[in-house]
Amino acid sequence: MRYKIDFKFLAIVLLALTGFITLSSFRASHPATKPKVKGPRIVNIVNFIRLLEPRDSAITEDVLYQTVVKQVALMKKYHLSGTFLLQYDALLDSRYQKLLKSLPGNSFEIGAWWEIPQPLVENAGLKWRGRYPWDWRANIGFSTGYTPHEREQLADVYMRDFKRIFGYYPKSVASWFIDAHTLNYLYQKYHIVASANCKDQYGTDGYTLWGGYWNQAYYPSKVNAYMPAQNEANQIPVPIFRMLGSDPIRQYDEGLGHQRQGVVTLEPVYPRAGGDSTWVNWFFKEFVNGASLGFAYTQAGQENSFTWPAMAKGLELQFQLIKKLNDQKKIKVETLAESGQWFKDHYKVTPPTAVTATEDIPGGNARTVWFDSRFYRANLLWENGTLRFRDIHLFNEQLRSKYETEVATSNECTFFTLPAVDGYLWSTPDKFAGLKFKMILNGKEQLLEGGDPVITESMPGKLLINWPLKNIKGSLEIVFTEKQVRISLRSKHQAKWLLDLETADKAELPFTSVTSDKVSAQFEGMKYAITAAKGNFADPGNTHHFRIVPSQNQILLDL
């Protein structure tokens, strides 16, 4: 047998043995494994266009048009690409046609905004039921207000006229919410590659989307456009991106105790968020630097209904920063269709991703981690040195949305997933719900206390969190994977610790029974369970609550 001698390697070893170089320096220059490449930070600038605004007589059609003209000018000023989505009545307007046709196709995308105005309904041969030519109620201005067959008619008319005007079919169709039947029809017949829906919110403008894949993008179930599918066979192969850029710390609790949730997002019209330079700089710092697993995503831009004076300051400061980060190759600015195609090229099913904030805005002391997969979402929140699961929702592709076969009759619309922990709906301003980390010392329960968490993207689809503790010598390790959450205490000292669900007294909880190996629940007519491969569930005396006691200092939840 012949051996090939690597003389270069032999020379390096001899030099090391004689002391001219160290083996450690050789290892540093020849690493055994390549460092993990950070996933892309994708930014879509999406502005959607309405022809008219019946809610305010001062917002004329010309005011709305000039807003879009200014948006185009600002994007050109900073050489930023982006997407304009047209509501059908704006699509038919010659001014928008001329303006958008003049944009270079290699940097601007024209797509569809799926709100349903009067001309679209009547051109599809249907009767208009709205109060105004565009009516924002869920049973009038959205596809949920029409039968599945009528939705197809509306889609055919829109696509026919879009192609007549622009010469091609749009690749992106987005809306605050869109039903699965329409989405699948647009994919199968017109081959769209991307969609988008509203951020998670409760009751804002009458639209509730609660418990879904919190940010980034997901493949929806064929029977529920809000529910991520678990299997390729049961999903619509069009990624839905979550819009508006939610504050990962504050948006969830905003407006707690009120009927409608508030808004803390990248939208430039909000002075405490997207219109404030301190908040915007903080948001993009966490966006660029935070652990995200596969990729990070946010959507900038604004609907023209808010008008230019309200959004000008915020858009200017955002676009200036986005331009700088894009030039530094810290983010990637692209159209919605480009992001959709990238997602489809990289993922056959919905991937695990994360949104993290390891620092708060000046004056704040919270930290947070959002983890999403096709099976569940979970949120950890650190406040004042303590920790709780603020949110855990389970995903099940079989949970059918009522809007897939029924016509919405209410002016409001609701989409849900399966709650295991809900720190918003089960809270009051005086008592925050959550699965809280506790210890038992001298027979008394107290909250675990610790320092700042260290978050590591150890490998694709796996997020590792190490939390150094103060009232126990050691640290808590939390590992998120696609189907499980593992929680372990790393300490040389014996300590009793547990997870304890606390809620407001009058919270409406879905739990039906608690046994040592699982908590059973029922929501929206579906039965489901939270199970533990390690650790035991216990009922502390109230059948609506539960706690989880570790086994050999470890809890392993199957989600």
N, C-alpha and C positions, 0 to 999 in steps of 0.2 A: 504494500500500500504506500502510495506517495503522499507526502505532506507538503503543503504550500506554506512557506515561511513568510510571515509578514515582517520584513526587515525594519519598517518604520516603527511598528509596535515594539519590536525587540530593542531598538535603539532607545526608545522612550523608557522602557523598563530599566535598561542599563544606566541611563542618566539618573533615574530615580534612585537606583541602588547606590550610586556614587554621590548622591546628594545634590546634584545640579538642579533637579526639579523634584516636586513632591507629587506623590500619586494622587493626592487630593486635588491638585491643580489639573492633573490629567482627567480625573473624573468630572471636574467642573466643565472642562472643555468638550467632554464626550459623555453627555448625560445618558443614563440607561433608558429613560423614557422622555418623550417630548412633553413639554408643558401643555396643559389644556388650553386650547384656543377659545377665547371668550366669544360667545355667540353674538351676532350682529345686534346693534341697537337701531331699530327701524322706526322712522318717523314718517307718517303720512300727513301731508297737509290736505285736508278735505274741507272744501267749502260747498255747502249745498244751497240751491237757489230756488226760492219761491217767487212767483210772479206778483203776488199781492199779499197784504197783511190786513185782514178785516178786523183785527183786535184793536187797531189804533189808526184813526183817520189821518193822523199826521204822517204815517208811513205810506207814502204813495208808491205807485209802480215805478216812478222815476227815482225815488229815494232808494228803492231796493236795487234798481239797475245800477245806479251810480256807486252803490256799495260794492258790487261785484267788480266794476271798473277799477275801483281803488284797490281791491284785493289783488287783482291781476297785476296792477302797476307795482304794488309792494313786493309781490313774488318775483317779478322781473328785476326789480331793483337789487334784490339779494340773490338773484340767479338760483331760485329754488323751484324745483319741480313740484307738481301736486295734481290734485283731482278736483274737478267741479262736477257736481251731481245735480241734474236738472229735474225738477218736478215737471209734470207733463204740461201744465199751462205755460211755464217758462220755456219749455222746449219749443212750443209753437210760436213764441214771440220772436220777431225778426231781429230785434236788437241783440238778444242773447245769441241767436244763431250767428250773426255777423261777428260779434265779439269773440265767441269761442272758436269759430272756424279760423280766425286769424292767429290763434295760438299754435306754436310749434308742437307737432305731435310727439316729438321725441322727449319732451319734458312735461307736457300737460296731457292729462287724461280727461275725457268727457264721459260721464256715466249717468246712471238713473237714480233719482231720489224717489223712493217708493211711498209717497203720500198720494192720496187719490183725490184730485180736484174734480169739479163739475164737468169740464170739457172731456176728460178721459172717460167718465161714466157715460155721458151722453153719446160720445163717439163709439162706445162699445154697445150701444143700443139699450142701455139700462136707464132707469129713472133716478134722477138725483134727489136725495132726501135731505140735503144739508141746509143749514141756515144761511150760509154764504157760499160763494163760488169755491172757496176752500174752507172746509170745516174740520177742525183738528180733533173732533171727538173720535174715540176708538172705533165706533160702529159706523162712521161715515168716512173719515179721512184716511183709513188704513184698510189693508186687504182683509183683515179679520171681520170686517163688516159685510162681507160678500160671500156667497156660496162658492165652493171649490170651482164649479164651472164658470161662474162669473169672474173669478180671479184669473182664470185662463183667458177669458175674453179681454179683460183689462190688460193683461200682459201682451197679448197679441197686438192690440191697438197701439200700445206704447212702442213696442219694438218695431212695428211697421212704420210708424211715423219717425222714429229716431233714425232708422236706416234710410228713409226717404230724404231726410235732412242732412245727415252726416255721411251717408254712404256705407255704413257698417253697423253692426249691432254693438251695444255697449258691453264691456267685459265686467263692469262692476255695477251692482244694484244694492243699495243700502236704504235703511229706514230706521226709525226709532225701534220698531219691532216689525218683523215680517214672519208670516206663517210658513211652515215647512212645505205645504202643498205648492204655494207660489214659488218658493225657492227651488224646489226640485223641478218644477215645470220650466223655470227659467234656465236651469242647468241642462236639462235633457233636450230642450228644443232650441235654445239660443246660446248654450255653451258658455255661460258666464263663469268667471274664474274667482270672483271675490264678492263678499258681502260684508256688511257691518251693521251692528245694532247698538242701542244705547248702553251706556254704563249701567252697572247695577244701581238701582234706585228704588225707593219705596214711595209710591203715590205722587211723585213729582209730575205735574201736568196731567195727573190722572193715569199715569202709566207706571205699573209696577213690574220690574224685572228683578227677582230676588233669589239669590242662592246659586247663581250660575258660575261658569268658568270666569274668574274674576277679571282678568285682563288678557292681553295677548290675543290669541285666536283659537277657535275650536271647530271641529267638524260636527254639525248637529245631527241629531236623530231624525230619521225619516218621518217620525210622527210627532216631533216636537222640536221646533227650530231653536228653542232656548236651551234644550237639554243636550249636553255632549253625548255622542254615541260611544259605546264601549267597543264596538266591533265594526270592521270595515264594511261588512255586508249590510249593516243597518244604518249607515251614515250617508248623508248627502255630501258628496265630495267637493263641496264649496266651503272654504274657510270663512267663518264669520269673525271679524275683528271687532273688539270692544272699543267703542268710541269715547272721546272727550277727555281722557287723561285724568283719572280720579286721583285725588290725594290719598295715598295708601294708608295714612294714619287717620285723617279727620273725616273723609267723606262718609265712611261707614256709620258713624255716630251722629252726623250732622242733623240737627232738627229732632233729636230724641225727645219724646214727650209731646211732639206736635203731630198733626194729622199728615202733613207732607214733609218729606225729607228735604233738607237744604242741599246746596250745590257747592262743592269745593273741588274744582276741576281746572284743567288747562284752558278752558274757554276764556278768552281775553276780556269778556265783559264783566267778570266778577272781580271786584277790587281787592278782595282778601285772598285771591288765588291767582288765576291766569292773567289778571291785570296788575299784579304787584311784582315788582322786580325781585324783591327778596324771596318771595315764594317761588317764582319761576326759576331763579338760579338754584335754589335748593332742590326743586323738583328734578331739574335736568342733571344736577350733580349726582343725586341718588340713582337716576335713570341710567347714567353712564357708568357709574362705579358699582352699582349694586349687583349681587348675584341674581342671575336670571335663568340659569340652566341653558335651555336651547336658544332662546333669543329674548330680547326685550322689545316692547312695542308701545308707542303712544300715537295719538292722533291730535294734531293741531288744526287750527282753522276755526271758522265760525259760520253759522247760517246767516244769510243776508237779512233776515227778519229783525235782527238786533240793530241794524244800521251802522254806518261807518263811524259816526261820532262816538258811539259806545265802545267800539272794538279797536279803534285806530291805535291808541296808546299801547294796549296790550299786545296787539299783533306786531307792532313795530319792535318792541323790546324782545318778543319771542323770536321773530324772524332773524333779528340781528344775532341772537345767541345761537339759533339753529344753524345759521350760515357759518358761524365760527366753528362750531362743533363738527359740522359736516366737512369743512376744509381741513380740520385736524384729523379727519377720519375716525372720530370717536362715535359718530352716528352715521346712519345711512338714510338719506332722504329719497323717497321714491313714491310712485303713484300707488294707489290702492290695488290696481290690477297687477302691478309688478310684485307687490308683497303677496298677493294671493297666489300668483304663479310660483314664487319662491317657496311658499308654504307647501304647496302641492308637490313640488319637486323634492322636498326634504322630508315630508311626513306622510305616511300612508294612513295613520290614525292620529288622533289628537295627542300631542306630546306633553310630558311634564314640563312646567315652567314655573318661574318664581318672580315675585315682585318684592323687593326688600328696601327698607329704609333703616340704615344703621346709625343715622344721625337725624335729629329733628331740626325744624326751623329755629332760629334764635329765640330763646325764651321758652322753648318746649323741651320736654325730657322723655318723650315716648320713642320707642323703636318698634318696628313691625316686620313680619314676614308673611307673605301670602304664597301658598303653594297650591298649584292646580295640576290635576291630571285628568284623564278621561273617566276616572272612577270617583273622584271627590275633590273638594277644595277645603283648605284649612287656613286659618289666620291666627298667628300668635301676636300678642300685644304686650310689650313691656311698658309699665308706667310706675314711676316712683320706686323703682327697684324690685317690683313684683311682676309676675307673669301669669297670663291666662290664655287659654284658647278662646278667642273672642267669637270664632265662627268655625263650624264644620258642617258642610252640606255634602250629601251623597248624590251621585248621578246614576240614573237608571234609564237607559234608552227606551224601555218599555212604557215609561210614564207618558201617556198620550196627552197632548194638549187638547183641551176641549174645542179650540178654534180650528182644529184640523177637519172637523166634520160639521161643526155648528157655526152659526153666524153670531157674531157678537151683538148683543142687544143693549149693552150698557155703554155709557159714554166713557167708561174706564176699562182698562185691560190689565190682566194679571198673568204673570208667568212665574212659576216656582220650581225649585228642586226639592230634595228630601232633607229636612233639617235634622241634624244631630246636636248641634249647639248653635244658638242664634242670639248673639249678643246685642242685637238691635231690637227685634220684636219681643224678646223675653226680658227686656230691661225697662227701667223707669229712670228719670233723671236722678233719683235718689238711690237707686240700686242697679249697678251694672251686672248683667248676667255674664256667665262664662264658666268654662271648665278651669278651675283655679288650682294652681300648684301650691300644696300645703305640706306642712310637717307637723308631727305630734311631739311635743317636748314637755316632759313632766305631766303627761296626761292631758295637755291642753293643745288645741289646734291653733296654728298660726301660719300666715302666708310665708312661703319661701321667699327669701330676699337674695339678690345677687347684683352683679355688676353688668357691664355691657356685654351683649352676646357677640360671639365670633362666628361668622357665617362662612361656610366653605362649600364651593362647588367641587366635590371630590371626584365625581365621575358623572357622565351623562345620565340625567334622570334621577340623580341622588343629591339631596341637599342636607348638609351636616351643620348643626348648630351646637356650639358649646357655650354653656352659660355658667360662669364662675359664681359660686354661691358664697354668701356671707354668714348665714346662721347655721350652715353645715360646712365643715371643711371638705372641700371637693367641688365637683361641678356636675351639672346636669347636661347630658348629651341627648339631643333630639335629632333623629334621622327621618327625613321624608323620602319615600320612594313611591313609585306609581300606585301601588295598592295598599301600602302600609305606613304606619307611623310607629317608630320605635323610640322609647324614652328610657334612659338608663341613668342611674346615679353612680358617678365615679367618685368613690370616697373610701378611705381606709377605715373610717369610723362607722359604727352602726347607727343608722338613723331611720326613723319611721316617716315615710312621706307618702303622699297620695294625690290624686286628682279629684276635685269635688265640684260638682255642678251646682251653681247657685243661680237663681232666677228671681225676678220680681214675684211677689205673692200671687198676683192675678194673671200671670203669664199663661197663655193657652199652649200647653205642651202636647206633643204627639205620642208620648210614651204610653205603652199599654201594660208592660210588665218588665221586671228586672230579675234576672237570674245570675248565677255566678259567672256564666260564660257569655252572656249577651244581654243587651237591652232591646226589647222589641218595641216597634212603633208603627203608627199608621198615619199617613198624610195624603190628602188628595185622592183618597180611595185606594192607595197602594200600601201594602204591608212591607216592612223592611226591618233590618236589625243592624245594630252596631255590635261587633264581636271582638273578642280579645284572644289572641293566640298565646299571650303571656299576661299574667295579671288576672284579677277577678273583679267583677262588678259587685257592688253591694248597695242595698237600699238602706239609707241612714234613717229611715222612719217615715219618709214621705214617698209614696209610690210614684210620684211624678218626677222625682229627682234620683240621681244615682251618683256613686263615687266609684273610682277605680283604684284598687289597692295593688301595688306591684308584687310580682313573684320574683324572688332572688334579685331584688333591686331593679327590676325591669318591667315595663309595660309595652306590649306589642299589639296595636290595634289593626285589625283587618278592615279596610274601608273600601 
